């Protein structure tokens, strides 16, 4: 029974991810200089996520629209990133944005909070 539920969840996640890719729209356009600065600022960010998670897809969609090259790290079972998320953030919950600034690390959970942070910082 557990296998059946996982299968349905993965199939639905794959369907949602496919629809997302097909309906994304356009990215935010910036001058080359401004985009270079955004790229540099985004180097201090990483998104811990599951590929088929609807809330992760929502967050990745916002990153795409804002034209943000944020590193995506899979928090799937067996992944070293999963261990990093548990050690650093305190729980295995995705999506989670790791923000490193001025030698300090902040772990931001909840897709809406992550998107709000990205929009305020980069829009």
N, C-alpha and C positions, 0 to 999 in steps of 0.2 A: 504494500500500500504506500509506504514512504517513497519508494522508487517512482511510483505512478505520479505522486504529487510533485516530486522534483522534476520529472519529465514535463509535466504540464507547465510548471513555473518557468522552466528553461525555454520551452517552445513559445510561451507568451512573451517572455523577455526578448527572445530573438525577433519575434514579430514586431514588438514595440521599437526595438533598435533599428530594424529595417525601415519602418515607417519614418522614424526620426531622420535617418540619412536621406530618405527620398523627399522630405518636406522641410528641410532646414532653412532654406532661404539664403539670403546673402550675409556676408560678414561686414562688420564695421570697417570702413575705409579710413585710413589715416595717412598722413604724409610719411614718406620713408623714414625721416628722422624721428618722428613721433612713434612710429611702429617699432623702430629699433630700440627706443627707450622702454616701450611697453614690453618688448621681448626680454630685455635685460631685467626689468622689474619682475617679470614672471618666472625668472630662473629661481627665485626664492620661494616658489609655490609648488606644491604637488598635491594632486587629488588622489586619495585612496578610494577605490571604487570596485564594484562588481559590474561586469559588462552588461548583464541583463536586468539590473536593478532599475525600476522606473524612476526613482529619485536621482540615481546617478545619471541616467539618460537625460533627465531634465537639467541637471547641472552641466553636463557636457554640452548640451544644446546651447545653453547660455554662454559657455566658454567659446563655442564656435561663433556665435553671433557677435560676441565682443572681440573676436579675432585674437584670442589669448592662447599662446603656445605653452600651456601648463602641462607639466609631466603628469601622466596618468599612471598610477600604480595599482595593480591588481591585489586585492586583499583576500583572494580566494584561499581556501584551506591549503596548507602546505607551502604557501608563499612566504618568503622572508619579509615581504612588505606587511603581511598580516601581523607578524610578530612585532614589527616596528610600530604599527598602529596601536597594538595593545600596550606595548611598553610606553610609548610616547603620549598617546591620547588617553589611555586608561581603559578603553573598551574597543571591541571590534564592532563598529557601527559605521555604515557608509551611507551616503558620501561623507567624506571628511577632508577638509582642506588643511594642509600643513603649511603654516605661514612662518617663515623665518625672517626676522628683521632685527638688526642691531644685536646679533648674538643671542636673541631670544626666540623660542619656538612656541607658537600658539596652534592649537588644534581646534578647528571650527567645524562643528557638526551641523546637520540639518540643511537640506538643499536650499530652502528659501533664505536662510541666513547667509549661506555661501554665495548665492546669486546676488543678494543685496550688497554684500561686501565687495564683490567683483564689480558690480555696476557703479558703486560709489567710488571705487578706486580707479577704474579704467574707462568708464563710459564718457 
